[in-house]
Amino acid sequence: LFDGFKDRDITTMLTAEIPEQGERSEFIDFLGDMVIKLDTMYVRDEFRRTLTISKMRRSEHSHFIHPFQITKNGIEVTKL
């Protein structure tokens, strides 16, 4: 299925929920070219949205946890 989309230059996005006490699916990670984990963390007396890129094929990327906000202008990621 994914190869068919790639052959037609169609970008697909697969989302999955990770159980709070669970692990990510290695099979799902294998299928995708990129894996981005969205999460929340408790920082300085408030919850903050965060993202971590754990996989991005053929590209160098940050492995840090990045805070982000959803604003009227879209998603704004805080540069570290």
C-alpha positions in Angstrom: 0.0 0.0 0.0 2.7 2.5 1.0 4.8 1.6 -2.1 1.8 2.4 -4.3 1.4 5.8 -2.7 5.1 6.5 -3.1 5.0 5.5 -6.8 2.3 8.1 -7.3 4.1 10.8 -5.3 1.3 10.8 -2.7 2.2 11.9 0.8 0.5 9.8 3.5 0.3 10.3 7.2 -0.4 7.5 9.6 -1.3 8.3 13.2 -1.2 5.9 16.1 -1.8 6.2 19.8 0.8 4.8 22.2 -0.7 3.4 25.4 0.5 5.4 28.4 2.3 2.4 29.8 3.2 0.9 26.4 5.9 0.9 23.8 5.8 2.2 20.3 5.2 -0.5 17.6 8.5 -1.3 15.9 6.6 -2.5 12.9 4.8 0.9 12.5 8.2 2.7 12.9 9.7 0.5 10.2 7.0 1.3 7.7 7.3 5.1 7.9 10.0 7.4 6.6 9.5 9.7 9.5 8.3 9.1 13.1 7.3 12.2 15.2 6.2 11.7 18.8 3.8 14.3 20.2 3.5 14.5 23.9 2.9 16.7 26.9 5.4 17.4 29.7 5.0 19.1 33.1 7.4 22.1 33.1 7.5 25.0 35.6 4.0 24.4 37.0 2.3 23.9 33.6 1.9 21.3 30.9 3.7 22.0 27.7 3.2 20.3 24.3 6.4 18.7 23.0 7.5 16.8 19.9 10.4 14.5 19.2 11.6 13.3 15.8 12.8 9.8 16.4 13.2 8.9 12.8 13.6 10.8 9.5 15.1 8.7 6.7 17.8 10.3 4.5 17.9 13.4 6.7 19.9 14.7 9.7 17.5 15.8 12.4 17.4 16.9 16.0 16.9 14.2 18.6 16.0 16.7 21.3 12.5 17.2 22.9 11.1 20.4 21.4 8.3 22.4 22.9 5.7 23.7 20.5 2.5 25.8 20.5 -0.6 25.7 18.2 -1.4 29.3 17.4 -3.6 31.1 14.8 -0.5 31.0 12.6 -0.1 27.3 12.8 2.3 25.1 14.7 5.3 27.1 16.2 8.2 24.9 17.4 10.6 26.5 19.9 14.2 26.4 18.6 16.6 25.1 21.2 
